[in-house]
Amino acid sequence: MAKQDVSRRGKNFSKPEDRQICVSWVYTTQDPVKGTDQNVTSFWAAVFKHATAGTPSLSSRTPEALRQRFGAISRSVMKFSGCNKSVQRLNKSGTSSTDKFDMALELYKADHKEDFKYLDCYEVLKQCPKFNMSQPSPKTPKPSDEDNNPGTLDLICPIHL
């Protein structure tokens, strides 16, 4: 008799759950009480706490599951932001912002062979410097070795939810 595999995937995340994960990520990055120098474990524990308060169905997940899901969302949103920036740089005369957005969606589909499926998440994340590719990033001095602690996250997003 063969032994059953006890490691199973959970059910898929819903669009409202994806959006809540993004809202909670933004909220946690802006929390002035916690600060920006949180270790990864405590950061995702805080995201989990905020996310489950807003969307109780996420309580069946783990902080690590939310971290992994946000990683997938983040990669896709970054790619779409790049497509959007490319379209904005074209600055075609007579093209409305809606037309440009539609062109960015088409470019994403052509480049990645699938539709962009995180529009709600993009709306939450687009003003965060990490995802906002419409403006050049301000130049920051290179951190010294003592400031370079791989066990911490330094995240700031200047939007209010």
Sequence and secondary structure as in RCSB ss.txt:
>XXXX:A:sequence
MAKQDVSRRGKNFSKPEDRQICVSWVYTTQDPVKGTDQNVTSFWAAVFKHATAGTPSLSSRTPEALRQRFGAISR
SVMKFSGCNKSVQRLNKSGTSSTDKFDMALELYKADHKEDFKYLDCYEVLKQCPKFNMSQPSPKTPKPSDEDNNP
GTLDLICPIHL
>XXXX:A:secstr
              HHHHHHHHHHHHHHHH TTT S EEHHHHHHHHHHHHHHH GGGGGS HHHHHHHHHHHHH
HHHHHHHHHHHHHHH  TT  HHHHHHHHHHHHHHHHSS    HHHHHHHTTSTTT  SS         GGG  T
TEE        
